[in-house]
Each structure stands twice: as structure tokens, then as C-alpha cells.
């Protein structure tokens, strides 16, 4: 297989900047790069800018309403908590900013008071999720980073995204670019059909800069990011000779040292330091949009990717059209549930459900299916609902899904009935829960024979990716600025290293790569992993292996790269790589049988087989006691290699494989006359 060249597209937008505050933005540079590499997007952008310049807003007596969902990753950001209540306040304050209800709107400098304007818009938290279930519009997940990057995280973002044509998606993370920095405040993308078609349209924001976590003025940086989502450009775009495509915003030179002190630049233009789309306002004087900016935002609301959001039919579908106070709703903090690591169709997630403005009929006990609720679940899987109080319940899963490959993803729906609810269904505006069930493909060890990548002084750098992972980008690098040192750029991801250093450990054939090894995270440039430096020459003239750690759905997995370094350490070649998709499971260097796919876990509801491949001892873990057991191991020619009889097995059985030769084997386990297991394993 051929490794694909990784294109990194970043559109980063932040407000104030210093060493310990948000860093400056490269919106123009990076957006231009995005447009250069997406021809259709370039044409679309050019045409829509022309449309926006000519756009005349129609008289609109109603408020634009936009359904939004906040995906929150980790609830502690730079020591500050991120809660549903803080998201609610942040959205309330943001709506005030757009509608001119912010307390300082009336104090806009007189020079600009005649052009200040407001957009009659309201961003509302979604009340119905994409599956028709109740939602708070704020979904919490385990900590994750990097969604501010333009690519490399697309698959992960799509995993969480709600339909971009029905919801505005905001991702709240602490480390926006997965570079170790917690001081980037936000990033947003302009309207773009390709992004919405691929569920990548978004705002990414740092939870430490929400209202309640920072001062109220700087918290309006969220308004700045929503402005970008509505196609507003920085007021200082391109400096004195540039343009933000709005006629009534004065030109700025791009220096943001005025703070809230009114001053002149660019042919004595009076700088609008109070504008939400500048940088100066984050110092404490964000107050206004101009009339021209409001017109441009209204044009954006008519872009094909924004127009569907505020249509009445969509507002009904997302539950935000007529929010009825006093009626009860069900609130669940998650919407997506992942299969257990055992890859056997089970789910151990326990979900907490809260009732808002309503009560269960009872305060304890277990609800009964078909009496208190109905459930639509995949074959083999059931649910149990236990009441913790009259307003809180826990949902747990029973059994195991019979079909649970990655293409079996489905929705589990729970509809509550009159019997379960005090006052019945009529007292609730929403009484349905829906959860996306995500399964994993059968675990395997995959070997990839790539087109060789050779790094020399004349070809010093190449991006490459592995086939899987939440963040699958790497760089092969010869750094001419550091005495031609040989590097591997991992973008913070860990490699097996020597001690606490970034010197990459040389691994020979048949060495384990797993959680027992000494993994060390990389750093931002120039703190990259060293393959060869003046003080580290172990790899000179060697062909060997580099152990790497990667993540699938934030679960640790392991793999290796095979490299060849020249005799004098002045070049190296990436030859091949392999990876194990089973979480926290070993892969041995040198495994290269590309014709064999090895399943690390048996897809069986009762028996788990590991590790796979195995060196000395194969373990069978049984979830239930088996009696009159016969275990048979055959080679690929059908020859019986080993047979074991047990009166019963209850727990884990170890099988000694030290005396077996390298190769692929079949193993069966029979209990009585029933075959409980039939699988393959690889002996190293």
C-alpha cells in the first residue's frame, strides 16, 4: 500500500496574544492554502464573496434561529471547569452580543455609533438529537485534542459530528491543535460546501475562555469565532492594503497595540478597536458589529450550508422552534456509545439520565420493558433501567449484540410510556432517548509495504500517514538547522525512547511493542524525536524498528516502523510499517505476513483469546463456566498439533506454545458436543 501525503489545512482564529494567552492567527495564509488545494472551494468562495458584496437583505420581521450542539471534551480546561451551566451562560451572552444587548453597546465611540448594527439572531441549544432523542445540546466526552487542525483529525471529528445541515457544531477542547499549548482561544471555518458535506464545518473553542472562566470581555472571543462561522473576516485582513470584504470597517495595519485606546493608522483611519472581529477589543472593549458586517452575515445565512439551519422544518426537527417552559424533558449527557474493548458485542457503559421539569412515577426500583418503556435494540442486546430517584435513572446494557462488525453501527431507541412518568407523556415535551452504538471491526495486525521514503540533504522532509488512528500524521525529517540531525516528527505522539530523552530506541527483530516499553512523547519543533544526532549514533548503518503508540477512539494501540539508516548517519529510509488495532495489545517487530489477517480477539460472546500473535503462552478467557472441554490445535494442513482435555474451565486457561513452530494455527474449543470457539492465531 502506498502512504498518502498528508495535507495540513489549518484555519486558526484567536484574539489577544502573549506567551500565556491566545496566540496570533494565520487565517489569511491558511485559508488561502485551503482554497488553493480545493479548487471547487476556491471557485465557490470567489462567487460567494461577489454575492455578499451585492447582497441586499430583505425585510425580516422574524429572528434567525440556529440550532447548536456543543461537544465538550474533558470537563477541566486549564484548571477551569466546563459545565452545562457555563455553556448556557456563554450562549446567552453571545446572543446578547449579536443583538446589541451587551451592556456596553450603548457606549460605542461616537465616531462609529452611526454604523453600529445588530443581527436579529438567536443560537439555541438543540433539544432533539439526530436520532430523534431528547438532548440538552451539550454532550460531554473524554478528553481529546486537535480538532482545530485543518486535517489529520477528519475521521475523528466526523465520528462526533451531528449533521452539519441541521446543527451548528461547536467543539470545546483545551488543546486545539494537539501541540501542548492550552492558550489558543478558538478557531472557526467560513461557509464551505465541501466542509458541510463532509460534516467538518465547525467552531472549535477553548473551554478555559468561556464566561465564568475568564473575564466577560475576553469571553466575547466566542462571538468573534461565531462571526467567522458567519463569513466575517478579521478587520485587519491584509493590513492597510487588504480587505475584510466590508466597506464600512476602516483599514487596519494589523498591529494590535492600541488595546481600547482610540488611535489612527492606515492613512489616518480611525481604528474601530471595539469591533468584535478585531484583536484590540479582547483587551476589554468588544462592543459592536458594523452595518456592513451584519449585511455580510445575513448573506452568509443564505449560503447553501447555512440556509437549511434556520428553516422552520429544521427548527421543528431539532426541537428549538417553540421551547415550551414547564414541560418535562429527558437529559442524557452522551449520545454515542462504543463497544467494549473485548470486541464481542458488549457494552459496559452506564448512562445517567436526568429529568428536567418532570418526575418518574416512582423514586426507586427497576422499570419494566413494555410496561414503562419500549426499546429498539439490535439482536442479542437489551437494556435495564434502574431508578436512583424520582428525577434520575441509570441505563445499563445486558447481553451482547449478535452482529457487531464496524458496518453494523446502529441506533438504540428507548421510548418511555405513560406508566413510567408522573402526569404521563402529556407532561413531557420529549420522552425519547436515542444512542448511536458504535462497533469496532475485528481486531487485526496489519502489515503495510509502502513505497520507500528516503530522506537526504537534497530531500529533507516528507509528510506521511499511517492508515488508522485518531491522529495518523507523521513526518520524516533531516534538520539542516541542527547539524543535519535525523528526526521523526510525531506531533506530540510517543515513540519508544532511551530514558527520558527523545532518542529513539533501536529495536531488533521479534521485539514486543506494548505498554511495558519506555514511551516518550514528542514536543513541538525543534523538540522532535531523534533518530540520529551528534551525540546519538546508535542507528548508524543499522536497519531496525521504531515502536510507536497511536490511538483509535482514544484507546492506546501499538505499531512499528522499519527504517534503514546510512552508514554515516546522513540519510535514512522508511521501508514499511505494521500496526495492531487491538487496544493495549502487543505487536512484535518484523511481523510481515501481508497475506494473513490475525484476529486478536475471538468474536465470541463467551471466549476471549489473547495475545495474538503469541510467543510462549496463549490464554483463553471464558466468561462462563464450561464443562467436558476439549481444546484442539491444528496447523494449516489440518494436522493435529496439540489436544487438551479439561473436566471444566471457569476463568482463564493458559496453553503452553513454546514448543510450537512459527506459523498460523486453528484452535477449536468444544464443550460437550457444542463447538464454542473456532479461530486462528499466529505463533511467533
N, C-alpha and C positions, 0 to 999 in steps of 0.2 A: 504494500500500500504506500501511497505517496503522501507525505506530510504536506498539508496546505500552509501556505504563507499566511501568517496572521496579520490582519489589518486592524490597527488600533484606532478607533474613532472616538474621540472624547469631546463632549461639549460641556465645559465646566463653567459654572456661574456662581461667583461668590461676591460677598460685599467687602467690608473693610479687611485690611491685611497687615499683619506684623508677624513676628516669629511665633507667637502663641495665639493667633487669631486667624480667621479665614484667609486663605491665600488668593493672590490675584488670578483673574480669569483669562482664558485664552479663547473666548467664544468665537471671535472672528477667524482666527487662524485655524482652529479645529473644525468649525462649521464649514469653512471653505474646503478643507480636506475631505470632509464627509461628502460635500456636493461634487467635488472632483471625482470621487470614486463611485458615486451613484449618479450616473448620467440622467436617469429619469427624475431623480430628486432635484438635480440642478435645473432642469427644464421647468419642473413644477414650481420651484422656488422663484425663478425668474418671472414666470407668468403670474404667480400669485402676488408678488411684490407690485407688479403693474396693476393687477386687480385692486389691491389695497390702496394704491395711490389714487385710483379713480372712484373708489367706493363711496357711495353716499348712503348713510344709514337711513332706513325707513323709520317712520314714526312708530315707536314700540311702546305700547301702554302697559306691557307686562314685563315682569322680571325674567331675565335669563336664569334658569336653574340648571346647575351642573351636578350630577351625582358623583361623589368621590368616594374612594376607598383608600385608607391608609394601611399599608403593610409595614408593620413595625418589627424590626429585627434586633432583639435584645431590649430589655427594659431599663438598662443603666447605660447612659451615654456620657462619657467624661465625668462620671460621678453624679450625674443628674438623672432623676427618674423620668421615664417616659410612660405616661398613663393615658387612659381613655379620656379622663377629665381634662388633661392638658391639651390633648388633640382637639377636644371640643372648644376650649377657650381659644386656641390658636386659630381655628377656623372662624370663630365668631369675630375675632379681631381682624382677620384677613378680610372678611366680608365688610366690616366697617371701613377698612382702608379703600376698598374698591368703590364703595358707595358714598364716600365723603363723610362718614360718621365718626371718623377718628377725631379725638378731642382737639387736635391741633390743626384741623383742616381750615378752620376759620382764621387762623393766624398766618396763612400763607403770605409771603412777602408781597407787598402791593404791586411790585413790578410784574408779578406773574398771576395775580389774583384774577385778572380778566381772562386768562386762558386755562385756569384750572378747571377740571371737569371730573365727572364721576361716571362709572359704568353701573347700570342697574342690573346687577348680577348677584346671585347667591349660590355659593358652593355648599351643598348639603351632603352629609354622610348618608351613604346608601343604607336602605333598610331591608332590601331584598337582595340576596346574593345571586350569582349567575345560575344557580340550580333551583331558584325559587324559594330558598330557605330564608328564615329570618337572619338578620345580621345587624351588628352595631355600626358597620362601616369602618371599624378599626380592628385589624387582625394582627395578633402577636405571634411571632415565630422565634426560634432560636437565633442567636447572634449570627450575622453574616455580613460580609463587606463586599465592596467593589462594584455596586450597581451604578455608580457614577461614571464608570468607564463606558466608552462607546461600543466596544465589542469585547469578546472573550468571556462575557457573562450572559450572553443572549439566551442560551438554553435554560440557565438558572432563573433568569428574570421571567421568561415565558412560563416557567413552572408555577410561578406565583400570580402571574398577571390575570386580571379579570378583563373581559372583552373590552378592548380599547374604544370600541364604537358605542359602548353602553356606560362605561365608567371612566372617570379620570383617575389614574393610578398614581399614588404618591408612595414612595419607598423611603422609610425612615431608617437610616443607618448612621453609625458613629464614624466609621472609616469609609468614606465614599469611594475611594479609589484603591482600597486594599493595599495601601503603601505605608501603613503605620501611622499616618497623620490623622489626628482627630480634630483638625482645625479647619477643614473645608466645610463651609456652611451649606451649600446647595448647588444643584445642577438641574437644568431643565432643557428640554428639546422643543424646537419650534414645530408647528404643524407640518406633518410629513406623511404622505400616504403609505410609503414603504414601512415606516415605523409602526403605524397603527395596524396595518395589515398583518404585521408580524408580532403584535402585542408587545411592542417595545417603547411606545410613546409613554413618557413619564416625567415626573419630578422626583428627584432624589434629594433628601434633606437631612441635615444633622439634628438628631433629637436634642442635643445639648443647647440648641439655639431656638427652641420653642418658647413661647410665652410661659413664664413661670420658671424657666431655666436660664434666662438671660434677661437683660433689661428690655422694656417694652419697645423701645425704638429699634434696637438691633433685631428683635424678634420679627420686625416687619420685613426682614430679609426674605421671609416666606412669601410675602406679597411680591417682592422682586422676582422670585422664581416663578410664581404663577403668571406674572407678566410675560416672562419668556415663553411659557406654555401657550399664551395667547398672542405670540408672534412679536412681542416687543423686543427691541434691540437696545443694548446699552446706549445711553445718551451720548457717551464719549466715543462711540464706534468709529475707528479710523482716524481719531484725532481731529484737528482743525479742518482737514480736507476730506473727512469721511462723512458718513451719513447714517442716521438711525431710521431712515425712510419716513421720518415725521417732520413736517415743515415748521411746527411751532416750538420745537425744542432747540435752544441755542447750541451752536457748536461748542464742543469742549476739547481741550488739548490732551485729555487722558490722564492728567496729573490730578490726584485726589487729595491734595493737601490743604484744601480750603476748610474742611470739616463743615461747620454750619456758619462760617463767616462768609458773607456775600463778597464776591470778588469778580474780576474780569479776566478773560483770556480770549484767544482766537478773535482778533480784530476788535478787541474791546467789547466782546459779547459778555453779557451779564450771565454768569453761570447759575443754572437752576439747581442749586445744591439741595433743594427739598424734594427733588424728583425721585420716585421710587426706583427708577431704572438707572440711576447714577450710583456712585460709590460714596459720595460725601454724606449723603443722608443717613447712612448707617451709624454715623457718629452721634446722631440724636435728633435729626431734623427731617426724617422721611415724612412727607405730608401729602403729596399730590401726584396725580397724572395730569397731563395736558389734554386739551380737547382733541388734538391730533392723535395722541396716543390712544384715547378712547375710541376714536373712529377706526384706528388700525386694529384694535382688539375686537370691535364689532365685525370688522371684515374677517378676522380670524375665526369668529364664531360661525361664519358662513363657509369656512373651509370644509371640504368633504369629510375631514376627520373629526371636526368639532361640531358640525351642524347636527348630526344624529343625536348627540348627547342631550340637547335641551328640547327635543321634540316631546310633545305630551305623551305619546305612546311609550317612549323610553322612560319618562318620569314615573309613569304608572308601573312599568316593569321593574323598576329599581326601588319603588316604594317611597319616592320623595315628593310626589306631586302634592298630595294633601296629607300632611303629617297630622294625625288625629291625636290630640292630647287626651290623656286619661285612659286610653285603651292599652291593654297589655301586649307585650311582645316577649319573645324568647331571644335571649342573647347568648351566643356561644363565641368563645374567644378564638376559635380556629375554624378553618373551612376545608383544609386539606389534611389527610391522614395517610402516613406512609406505612407500608408493610413492615413487619418486624425484620430484623437482620437475618433471622433464620431462613427467610425466603421460602416460607412454607404456607403462605396464605393467611397467617395470623396477624392480629393487631392487638398490642398491649396498651395502646393509648387509652387513657381515661379522660373523658371530656367533661368539663364543668359547664353547666347550663344555668343561667340566671333568668328569673322572671322579673320584668320591669313593669310596674303598674298592674300587677296581677298576681294570682296565687294558685298553687295547686290545691286540689280538694283536700288533700291530706298533707301532713308535715313529715311523715316518715313511711318506711315500707318500700316495697318494690312494685312499680307499675306493671300492669298485665297487658301483654300484647293482645290486640283485637278488642280488648275492653277499654283500655286507656289510650291506646295508640295503635297505629298500623305502621309497618316498616317494609320498605322495599330494599332488599339486600341481596347480594349475589349468593348463588347456591353454596350452602355449607356455612355461611356466616350469619350470626344473629347478634342481637343487642340485648343488654339488660339495663334498665333504668331504675336507679335507686334514689329515693328522695332523701336529701340531707336536711331540708327544712321546707316550709311552705313556699319558699321562693328560690330554692336551689336544688339541683339534681345532678347526679353523675351518670354518665353513659359509658358503659364498658362493652367490650365485644366478646362474643362466645363463638366457639368453633373455629373453622378455618375455611377460607374461600377455596372451592374446588379448582377453579381456574384462576391463575394468578400470574400469568406472564405479563410483561410490560404493556402488551396490547389489550389487556383485559381491564384496564382502568375504567372505573365506572362511578356512578353516584349512588350513595346510600341515602334514602329519604325516610324521615320519621314525621308522621302526621299525628298530632295529638287530637284526642276526641273529647266530646263534652264531659264525659265521665271523669277525666283527669283534672279538669280545671274548675275552679270556683267561679260560678257565674256562666260556665260553658264557653263555647267558642265565640259567642256574640260579644263577650267582654274583651276579646283579643283582636288586634288588627293583624297579627301574624302568629300562627301557631304551628309552623312547619320548620324542621331543621333538615339541612342537606349537607352532606360531606363528600368531597371528592376522595375516592380511595385510589391510592397510587401504589402499583405493584412494581417490583423490580424484575428485569429479565433474569433468566437463570444465570447464576454466577459463573464466571469463566476466567481462565487465564488466556490472554490474547497476546500473540507474538506478532510484531509488525516489522517487516523488512522494508525499510524506506529507501528512497533514492539518497545516496550518501550526501551529507552536508559537510563540506571541508572548509575550515576557517584558516585563513592565512593573512599575512600583512596586506596583500592585494585584495582579499575578500574577507574583511574583518568581522562581519556581523550578519546574522540571518535569524529572523524570527522563525519559530516553528511551533507546532501544537501537537499534543497527543490527541487521540480520538475521543477521549471521555473526560469527565471531571467538571466540577463547578468552575474552575479556573484552569484552563488547559494550555495556557500560553507559556512559552519559554524563549530564551534567546541564546544562540551560540555566538561567542564574542571573543575577539582579540583586542585588548585595550591598548591602543598606541600611546595614550596619555599616561599609562602606568607601565612603562618598560616592556610593552608588548606582552603583558600577562594574559594567560588564557583563562577565560571566565565562562561560567554558565549563569545566565540571568534567569531567575525563577520568579521574580516579582513577589518576593517575601516567602515563597513556599520553601519547605525544608528539604535538605539533602543530608545523607549520612556524611558526617564530617569528623575531623580529628579534634577531640576535646571540645573546648568552647570556641574554637576557631572556625573560620569559613573555608578551611582547606578540605577539599573533597576527599573522602577516604577511598583508596583503591580497593576494589573488590575483585576477587578472582572468580573462577568458575564454581558453580554449585554452592554459593553462599546465601544464607537466608536474608531476606529484606522484610523486616517486620517491626513491630513496636518495641522490641528489645534493643534495637540499634540506636546509635547516637545521632539523632536527627537534630540539625541546627537550622533555624530559619534564616533566610537571606535578608538583606537590607536594601534600601534604595541605593541607586548609584552614588558613589563608587563601591559601596559595601556589598559586592556581589560574591558569589561562591567562587573560590579559587581552584582551578584545575592545575594551573602552573604559575608560579611566581618566582622571583629571585630567591626567596627563602623556602620554597616548597617545590621540589623537583621529583617527587616520588613517581609521577606518571611518565617521566621522560622515557621514550622508547617503548612504552607499555601499551598493550591492548587489554582493556579491562572494563569493569562495570561501575556505574554510579547508581546508588539506591535513592529513589525519590518517593516522597509521600504526596498523595493527592487526595481529593475529596469528591465523593459522589453524594449529593444531597446532604452535605456537611458531615459525612461519615468518612473516617480515615481509611484509605486504601493504599496499596503499595505497588511499586513497579521498579524497573531498571532501564537505564540507557547503556548501550555498549559503545565505547569510544576507543579510538586509536590515536595516540599522541606520538608525534615525530620524535626522532632520536634526540634532537637538541631542544625539544620543547618549544618550537617556534610555530607549530600548527597542530591542528587536531581534526579528526573526522568523526562525525556521529554516524554510526553504522546501522543500528537497529534499536528497538526497544520492546519491552513487554510490560504488561500490567495485569493485576489481579483485581477483578471487580467485586470480590467478596470483602466486606468491611472487616478490617483488623486481622486479615488472614495473610499468611506468609506467601511470598513468591521467591523462588530460587533463581539466582542469576544463571543465565545460559539456557534456560528452557526455550527451545526454538522449534518445536514441532508445530508448524503452522497448519498442519492438516488435522490436528486434534483439538477439539474444544473440550476443556476439562471443567466439569461442574463441581464447584467447591462444596456445595450443599446439595444433598439429595432433595428433590422436590417431592417431599413426602410429609404428610401431616404427623407422622409418628416417629420417624427416624431421621437423625442428622448425622452425616458422615463428614469427618474432617481430620487433619488438614488434607488438602488435596491440591497439589501433589504431596505425597508423603515420603518421608525418609525412613524412619525406624518404626513408628507406631501409628497405626490407623485407629481412630476412635469412632465408635458408633454410640450416639446418644439417643436413647429411647424415651419418648415422652410418656409411654405407658408400658406396664409390665407385659412381657411376652414369655410364653411357656413352650416347652418342647421345640427349642430353637435349633435350626441347622443353618450354618453360615458356610457358603461355598465361594471360592475364588477361582476364576478361570483366566487363562491367558487368552489372547485374541484368536488363537487357533482352536479354542474350545477345550484345551487340556486342563484338567483339574489340577490346581496348584496347591490348594490348602482347603481343608474342611474342618469345621469346629462344631461340636455338639454341646448344647447347654440345656439343663433342665428348665432354667428360667433366667431371664435377664431383666433387671429392674434398675435402670440408670444408665451407666456408661460401661461399655465393653471395649477393652484395648486389644488390638490384634498386632502381634509382632511381625513386622515386614522386613526386618534387617536381612533375612536370608533370601529375599526375593530380588530378582534382577531388574534392571531398568526397563520400564515399558508400561503399556496400558493394560489394565485388567478389568474384568467384570466381576462384580460381587453381588450375591443374592442372599437374602435372609428369609427363611421360611419358618413360620410358627404354626405347628400342626401341619395342615395341608395347604395353608394360605401363604402366598408369597407377599411379604411385607416390604421388601426392598429389592430393587434391581437397578444397579447403577454402575458407572465406570469410575475408576480412579487411576491416577498416574503414580507409579513408583519411581522415585528418583534414584 
